[in-house]
Structure formats: C-alpha cells, structure tokens
Amino acid sequence: MAFKTYGTLPVTDSVSWIGANDRETDKFEGLWDIPLGVAYNSYFINDDKTALIDTVKSSFMDDFIYRLGRLLGERQLDYVIVNHVEPDHSGSLGLIRRLYPGVRFVGNAKTLDLIKNFYHIDDGFVEVGEGEVLDLGLHKLSFAFAPMVHWPESMATYDATEKILFSNDVFGGFGALEGGLFDDEVNLDWALYEMMRYYVNIVGRFAAPALKALAKIRALDIGMICPAHGPIWRSDPSRVMGLYEKWSRQETEEGVVLVYGSMYGNTKAASDLIARSLTESGVNNVSVYDISRSNMSYITTDIWRYAGLILSCCTYNMELFPPMAALLRLLENKMMKGRQIGLCGTYSWSGAALKEMKAFVERSKGNWNLLDPAIEIKSYPTETDIELCAALGQEMARAVKRGL
C-alpha cells in the first residue's frame, strides 16, 4: 500500500503530503468556479525536529489533525512554517496550538502580525528573514520572500537537502487530486490549464511582483516544486517556471476572445457575425462567452492567454449591461496590457453600452489598443451593421496576426 499512514502520501523518505481534497466548495474565494474541487496541500518533514509546511482549511482540520498525530506518534510537533496566512492554508493553526502548545510558528514579520489578527495568537513565534536558515537536523530550510504574490506576507520555503521548493500559491492550481499526487500521475493538460486559471484569477494582478519572486526562485537548485494547491511538479519543474514567467510577462498567443451580453438575442446575433468573420479571416482560436452564463474565471483566463478581445454588449436601463460592467471592473483590476480590443454596443432608446466600453479603454491609458470600426447598433443589425461586424472581425484578425 502506497500510504505510509492512512490519508498521507510519501513525497520522499522523510517528507509526506498531509493535505486535504475539497470537492464540496463550489466557488473558491466565493468567486471562482471549481467544478473539480481544489486540494489544500500541507507537508510534514520528519527529522530531528519535526515541521509542517502550511496546514489546511478549517473545515478539513479534524481528519488533518488525526493524520498528523499518526505521523508524529509519540513525538512533538516542533515547527509550523506558515508561508501564507490566507485561511485556506492557515485554518488549522488555532487547533494545532491547543494540541501542541510547545509548537512554534515560523514566518516573517508580516506573517506573524496576520496570525495575531486571524487567530489571536501572540506568542511562540520564530521570525525569519530573507535567506535565513532553519536547521531541522538533516533538512535545512531557507526562506524566499514573495511579497504581493499575492498577499504582503507571502513567501516560499526551500529545502536544500531534498532540493524541494515549498512554493505555496505560486505554481498552484485548481482541482482536487484524484489519487495522483505528482504531475506525472495526472492528466497534464488538465493540470496546466487549472494552474493557468489559478494564476490569472488569484495571482495575475501581481504579475510584476511574481517576476521578482521568480528571479529568486530561478537561483535555487530545484528538483521538485510542492505547491499549496494542485499536483507536485517533479518531472520538469523548469517547464512550470517558464510558463509562470510567460504569464507574468503577459505574453499572448494568437487568438481572440469574444464576450457578449444580450437580453433578447439581438446582440448575440451581431456577436455571431463577428465570430464568423474572425474564423473566415484565419483565426483558429476563437473563444465565445455569454457573459450572463459563464464564470468569470474561464473568461479572464482566455483573455489573459490570447492577443485579442472583442466586447459586444447591450445597453440596460441607460447603463452598460451589469454583468459586462462587472467584467470590465475585473479586467481593470487585473491590469492587463498589450492586447487588441474591438467594441460593439447595442441599444434601442439610450446608447450607453458603447460609450461605457470606450471609457474603459480610455482609462487603461494605452494598455488596450482599440480597433476600428467601433460599432453601435440600434435594436437589430442592418445590412450596414452586418458589413461593419465583418470588418471588425477582419481587422482584429489582422491585428492579432501582425502582433505575434
């Protein structure tokens, strides 16, 4: 049997996975769809001194504590390294302190302050600095700070003995672990997509700090990456580091995302015309989303991935259709740049949609390149409108091909 003790998995001879698989939560952070669940990865190091790397969400802590006790046996837990205080990683800290009163929580100054705020624990801390070493015996742990990837206290822990990077949210992905712990045990296409979806929606706004963190990580001799979500990357860690660098530089692929908001199908009709023009113009990667029915996490992931975006939307009560307005606020928050954008607004008696979408582009201060024609349709597309929709698709196709 592969389990060293029930519910844990060996990572190496002295490092064990002791996490949890969440197939019950519908939306991560209350926002992002996770139909395949999510894993909360925690790691136990068995050495002269024992240590946990992060914990699990509080709703899974009963089983987690039971498994931890099985691993410890008669020994005490000496350290919990807290790479990140967000509750899906730190939710078991209060119970751990009550069960193991001598345990010390290891983190940077910002980590320890957040622990006080979340759990009202104000003692038993070991504050570490950048590059400082914690000696467990055979294992020597050092710490690489990654502020604002994606909280101010975020950091990674490096085990020089095993050449393991415990990266927390960096290189993490959505999806519960279906029996496979390592990347060579799971569907890799699925794992990489869910890592990108996690990156875009959780880390993406902080692309610049992510690049700084990656520069530190690149300097380490890494044989395995153990993130806080998703599979462990052991077969080719450099590949996932390369993907993170690509995403953090906002490098795009040839393709167009078309997002439409339609109440009665008229705006959808115009959107279908534009989508057909894109494919006729040679764009093979076209993703079309109905803003009222698609979770934002999938839309933003494709927008981050591809070079072109077309927004096609109706006016609603003299304003932009509310779901589209929410998407624009989210895109502003993500601080995307270097992409082509086309606009199509529809109305019947008050033309606000095109005006508000243009204002979004103007606020970006050049991060989006607005293409002609910007279309405004009254009620239902006329023959002239149909020609304009075709022209917008053709111009977008030229732009995304020219820019890559």
N, C-alpha and C positions, 0 to 999 in steps of 0.2 A: 504494500500500500504506500502511495506517494506521501501521505501525510505523516509528518513527524509526530504530531499530536492532532486530535480531531479539529478540523477547521483552520489549520495553518498549513503553509506550504514552504518548503525549503527554497531559498534563493541561492545560498551557498551552504557550506557545512556549518557556519556559525551565524548566518543571517536568515531569518524567517519572515515570510509575509504573514501578517496577522490582521488583515483588513476585513472589510465587510462589503457585500454586494447589495445595493439598493435597487430593487425592482418595484418599489412601491411609490416612490416620489414621481409625480407627473411632470413637474417643472422645476428645473434646477434654478436656485435663487428666486423661485416664484415667477420666472420669466421664460426660460429656455426649455423647449420640449425635450424630454429624454425618454422616448418610447422604448429604448433598450436599456434603460436604467443608468446607473453610474456606480463605480467602485470607489470606496474610500480606503486607500492603501495606507497601512501602518506597518512598520518593520521593527523587528526585535533583534538585537545584537546580543549574543551570548559570549561573554568574555570575562576577564577578572572582575570587571564592573559590568553590570547589565544596563542596557539602554533601549528605549523605544524611540523611533523616529516618527513623530506625529501620532495622532490617535484617530478616532472615528467620530462620526456624527452621533449625538447623544442618544438617538432612538435605536442605535445598534450597540450600545455600550454594554449591555448585560452579557451577551454572547462574547463580546470582545474581552471583557474582564475575565470571564471564565477561561477563555483560551490563553490569555496572558498568564493566569495562575497555573495552568497546566505546563506552560513553558518554563516558568520560574521554579516550580517545585517548592523546595524549602528556602530558596534564595530570596533576597530582597530586590526590589527594583531600585536601581541607583539613580538613573537619569531618564528624563523625557526631553528629547531635543524637539523644540517647538519651532519648526521652520516657518509657520504661518498660523495666525490666531483665528482666522475665519472659522466659525463653529463647525463646519463640516470636517475640519481637521483637529480641532481642539476640544470638541464637545464632551470628551470623557475626562478632562483634566481634573475637574472637581472630585469625581468619584475616585480617581487614581490617588489623589492626595489623601482622601479619607482612608482608603485601604492601605496605602503605603506612605505613612506620614513622614518617613525619612527621605522620600524621593525629592530630587532637586530638578527644577525646570530650567532648561538651558535655552538661552536666546539672547538677542541683542537688546539694547535699552528700550527700543520701541516695542519689542515683543513683550517684555515684562510689564510695561505700562498697560498694554492692552489686556493682558491676563488679569491684572488687577481690576480693570473696568468690567470685563466679562464675568469673572468668576470670584471676585472679591478675595483673591489670594494675594497676600503681600509679603510672603517670606519664602525661604527655601529656593531662592533664585541663584543661578550661576550666569552672570552676564559675560558674554564673549564678544570679542572684537573681530574685525575682518582678518581672516587668515589665522586666527588663534587656534591652537590645537587642544583638543580634549582627549586625554590618554585613557583608554579603557583597558589597556593591557596589550594584547596583540593589535587591536584596532586603534588607529589614530585618526580622530575625526577633526576636520578643519571646516571653516565656515566662510562661505562666499555670500556677501550681502547683495540682494537684488531689489533695492527699494523701488516701489511703484510697479512691481511686476507680480501682482497687481495691487498690493497694499504696501504701505510705507515700511513695514517691518519684514517683508518677505525676504527669505534667504534660502540658500541651499547648503546641504551638508555633504562633505566629501570624505569618503573612507579610503585613505591612501593604501591601506593593507589589501583590501579587496578590489580597489580601483572602481568603486561604486559611487555614483553621484545620486544622492537622495534629493531630487530636484523640486519636490513639492508640486505646485501648479504648473511650473514650466515643463513642457513636453507631456502634460497630462491630456486626457481625452475623455469624452463621454462614453457611456456604455458599461454595463456590468460585465464582469469577467465570467464567461460561460465555461468555466472549467480550465481555460487556458490562462496561465499567468504571464507567459513570455510572448514576445512578438512573433516568434517562430511557431507558436502553438495556436494562433488565432488567424482569422481572415485579415490579411494585412491591408487590403484595400479599404475594408471597413474601418480598421483601427486608425489608419492615416486620415481618412475623412473625418472621423469623430475627433481626432486630435486637432485638425484644422478648424472644425466647428467650435471646439472649445477655445482654441486660440483666438479666433475672430471675436467671439462674443464675451469672453472673460478677460483676455489679455490685450486684445487688439488695440484699444485706445492707448495703451502704454508701449507702443512699438519702439519708440526711441529708448526708453529705459531697458527694454528687452534686448536691444542690440548691445547696450553696455554690459548687461549681465552675460550675454553670450560670449563677449570678448574674454571675460574672466573664466568662463567655463571652458572655452577653447584651449586655455593654457594648462588645463589639467589632463592627466593621463587617465582617460575614462574607458573602462571596459564594459560598463553596464550603467544604464540610467534607470533608476527606480523612482518614478513619479508618484504623486499622491492620488492620481486618478488614471485609469486605463492600464494597459499592459506594460510590463517591464521591457525596456529596449536593450536586448543583449546581442542580437545578431549583427546589427550595423548601427551603433549609436551615432556615427558621423552623419548618417543619412537624415535622421530626425533633426540633428543640429543644423544641417544645411537647409532643411525645409523651414525651420524656425527663422533662420536668417533671411531667407527669401520672403517669407510673410512679413517679417519685421521691416524689411526694406520696401514693402508694398509693391513687389514685382508682380506683374499681372500676366495672364495668359490670353491668347486670342479667344474672344467670346463676348457675348452680350447678355445681360440680364434685363428682362422686360417685366416691370411690375405695374400692374394696373389696378385701379379701384373703380368699380362700376356698380351702379344700383339696379339698372334695368336692362343692361346688355349693350347699350349703345357705345359706351366707352370700350367695352370688351371687343366690339366689332372693329373699332379703329385699331385696337392693340393687335388683333389677329392679322390685320392688313400689314402692320409694321413688321410683325414677326415673320410673315411670309416673304416680305421684301428682304429681310435680313438673310434668310436661307437662300433665296434666289440670287443674292449677291455674294454667296460663297462663305457665309459664316456658319460653321457646323455646330458650334457650341452656343446654343440659344436656350436660355432658361426663362420660362414664363411663369409668373406667380400672380395669383389673385390675392391682393393684399388683405382681403377680408377672411381668407380661409387658410393662409399659410403662416406658420410660426416664423417670427422674425429671425430666429437663429439660422434657419436654412436660407432665407433671403440674403441676410448680411454675409453669410459665408460665400455665396456665389458672387455677390457684389465685390467682396474683397479679392476673390480669385480672378475675375475677368476684367478686361480692359474697358468695356462699355456698359453703360446703364441707360435705359430708357424708362422714363416715368410717364404713365398715361393715366389721367385721373379726372374724375368729375368734380364739379362744384356741389357742395352740400350746405344748405342754409347760409349762403353768401360767404362760405369759407371753403378751404380745401377739405375734401372727404377725410373724416377724422382718422381712420387707420393709416392713410397715406401721410397725414401730418405727423403721426407718431413715428413712422419710418424716417421721415426727414429729421426729426429731433434726434433719433438714434444715430443716423449717419453723421450728423454734426458732432455728436459725442465721440464717435469713432475716429474722427479726424482723418478720414481717408483723403488721398491726394493722387494726382497723376492719372485720372481716369476721364474718359469721354462721357458726355451726358447729352441725351436728347429728351425733349419735353413735348407732351401732347395734353392739352387741357380741354375739357368739355364743359358746356353749361347750357342752360335754357333761358334763364332770365337775369342771371348775375354772374359775370365771368371772373370768379376769384381763383380758380384752380391754377391756371397758367401763371397768373400774377404771383401767387404764393410760391410756386415751384421755382420761378425765376428769382424770387427774393432769396430762396435757399441757396441757389447757385452763386448769387452775388455775395452772400455772407461768407462763402467759402474762400473768397479772396484769391481766386485763381486755382484752387485745388481741383476744381472740376472744369473741364473745357466744354462749353456749351456749343452744340452744333446747330446749324440751320438745316431745315426750317423748324422754328418753334411753332407748333400747330395749335390753333384754337378752333374747336368745332362746336357749332350751335346745334344741340339736340342730337342729330344723326348725320353721319358723314355724307357730304355731297360728292359729286364726281370730282370736283376740285379738291376736296379734302382727301379723297382716295389717292389722288395723284401726289398730294403732299405727304401722306403716310408712306407711300412707296419711296419718295425722295428722301425722307428721313432715314428709312432703313438702308438705302443705298449709301447715304453719306456716313452713317455710323459704320457700315461695313468697311468703307474706305479708310475711316479714321482708325479703327482697331487693327486693320492690317498694316497701315502705314506706321503706326506707333510701336510695332513689335519687331 
